[in-house]
Amino acid sequence: MIEYITIDRLLPVVFREEKEESRIAGSEVWLKHLDIAKPQSYLVYAESGTGKSSLCAYLYGNRRDYDGKILFDGEDVGTYTPEKWSRLRREALAYLPQQLSLFPELTAIDNVLLKNRLTDYSSEADIRLMFQQLAIDNRADVEAGRLSIGQQQRVAIIRALVQPFDFLLLDEPVSHLDARNNEVVAQMIAAEARKRGASIIATSVGNHLSISDFKMLRL
């Protein structure tokens, strides 16, 4: 379980020479000290190329090409073993990457069930209900590679929600959704976060996830 995340003077390595540029100087994240505690949720908004996907990857432990520190409950994640990261990704951190990373040859439902088998947190009936709520139940048994990008995004959102989590990392979660689907997705995500007493950290370059109580942070 993770109660809070601390970002301390964090900066992508590729930005080392840009500390004086306006896009870094104006950031409320890079080179700042920031505590993110449950259940407050955050929307990190940014222009393309300012590092929002990098931030999510750093918090999930996929990348380490940064200066500064990330701490979970005061502990530097740079000391974590692969085994500890694996446990945290099963029990405390859920992640929706921008590229979605679905297996195209598997059906939509099998992509989700494969993730769910790691924890058995959700029942298949509950998962199929999520498909119904997001209006893709008629596509559940279709290969993911045959779905539209908007349908794939909804499948990937469900996949992120079928595990325990303290922090839900969402990289542009509604970039391919219209306003109606954005609203439905936002309601589902907010409900699942409340159920767990968890925080959401979402990024956006324009099409924001429709959750009203986000704390806004400029990247």
N, C-alpha and C positions, 0 to 999 in steps of 0.2 A: 504494500500500500504506500502511496505517495501523498503526503498532505500538502506540500508546497514545492514549487520550483523557483530557484533563484538564478537569474541571468546576471552575471557580473562582468562588466566591461567586455562583452562579447563582440567580436568583429570577424567576419570572414577573412581568411588569409588574402584573398584576391583584392580586398579593400584596404590593405595595409597602407598603400600610398595615397589613399583618398580621404584621409581623416579630416582634411580641411575643406573638402568639397561640400556643397550645400546639401546634397542628398544624404550625407552621413551626419553632418552637423545638425540637421533638422530632425533626425530620427529620434523617436522615443524609446527605441530598443537598442540599437547598436551603440556600444561604448557607454551604456547606462547601467545602473544597478536597479534591477527590477525583480520584485517578488510576486509570484503568481500563486495565490492560495485558493483552495477549494472553498466555496463553490463559485466564486467569481469567474465569469467567462470573458474572453477577449476576442475582439476582431482586429487583426493586424492588417491594415490597408496600406497599399504600396503601388508604385508604378512597376512595370515589368523591369526585371534586371536589378532590383534592389535587394534581392536575397531572401524573399519570403519562402520559397521552396527549400532553400538552404537552412533557414531557421527550423522548419519542421523536421528536416533530416537530422539536424544537430540534436534536437530534443528527443528524437526517436533512437538516437545512437547509430544511425546509418553512416554518418560522416563525422570526421574530427578535424577538418581543415579550417579551424578557427583559432583566434587568439582569445584570451579571457577564460572564464569558467562558467560551467553549468553545474548547478548543485540540486540534488533531490533531497529534501529534508536536511539540508546543510552538508550533504556528502558529495564530494566532487565526483561526477560521473566518469571522469577520466581514469579513475581507479577501478572501474567495474570490469569484471571478467565477462567473456561471451556468455557464460552460463547465467550470470546475473541479468544481463540484458535480455536473454531469452525468457527468463521468468517474468521480468517486468513487462515484456511485450505480450505475454499471455494474461497477466493479472492486473496491470496498472496502466498501460499505455495502449491506446487504440489509434490507428493512423489511416487516413485516407490520402494517399499520394495523388498529386495532380495527374500523373500518367495512368492511374487506376490499377494497373498491373493485374488484370484478370487473366485467367487461362482461357484463351480463345476457343480451344477444342473441347472444354468442359461446358456443360449447360450452366445457365445463370444460377440455378438453385444449387448445383454441385459446387460452384465456386464458393458459395456461402457456407454450405455444409462442411466443406473441406476445412475452412477456417474454424467453424464451430466445434469440430471434433477435437481440437486442441484443449478445450475446456468443458465442452458439453454444457455451456452456460444457457443456451436457448434450445427450446424444443423445435422439431421440424414444423409442428403446427404453428408455433409463434412466428417462425421465419416466413412461412407461406402467408401468414396474415400480414406481415410487413410488405411482402410483394403485392398483396392485394391493396393495401393502403396507399402504396405508391403507383398503383395502376399498371403494374407490370406482371401481374399474376398469369396473364395469358402468354407471357414470354419466359416463364420460369424454367421450362424444360427445353428451351431453345439454346443452341450453342452461343456462348457469349460473343464470339467473333461475328455472329450474324445479327447482333443487336445494333441499334443506332447508338451514337455516342451518348446521347441523353439517357437512354435506357441503361447503358453500361454504367454511367455515373450513379444512377439510382441503385443498381446492384452492388456497386462498390461501397456505397453508403451503408446499405444493409449489412454487408460483410463486416464493416468497421464496428457496427453496433451489437453484434452477436457475441461479444466477449465481455468479461469484467473490465472496467477501466476507472481510473481516477482522473485521468486527463485524456481528452479526445482531441487529436490533432487533425485538422481538416484543411488541406491545401486546395483552395478554390473549389469548395464542395458543390457549388451551384453554377459553375461557369457555363454549363451546357443546358441549363434548365430555364423554362419560361417562368413568369411570375407565379402562376398557379402552382406549378410543381415545386417552385422554391418555397412557397408557403407551407405546403404539405410536408416537404422534407424538413423544414425548420421546426415544425411542430413535433415531428417524430424525434428529431435529434434532441430538442429541448426536453421532451418528456423522458427520454432515456437517460439524459444527464441528471435530471432531477431524481429519477429513481435510484441512481447510484450516489447522489450527492457529489457529482463530479463537475469538473471544469471543462469548458470547450475553449480551444485555441484555434481559431479559424483565420485563414488569410483570404484576401480579396484584392483584385485590381480594378473592381468596378461593380460587378454583380454581387452584392453582399447577401449573405445568408440572412433571412428575415427573422432575426431574433432581437427583440427590442431592448433587452437589458444588457447587451454587450458593453463592455468598456472598450472604447476605441483607442487604438495605438497606431501612430504613424511609424512606418518602418523607414 
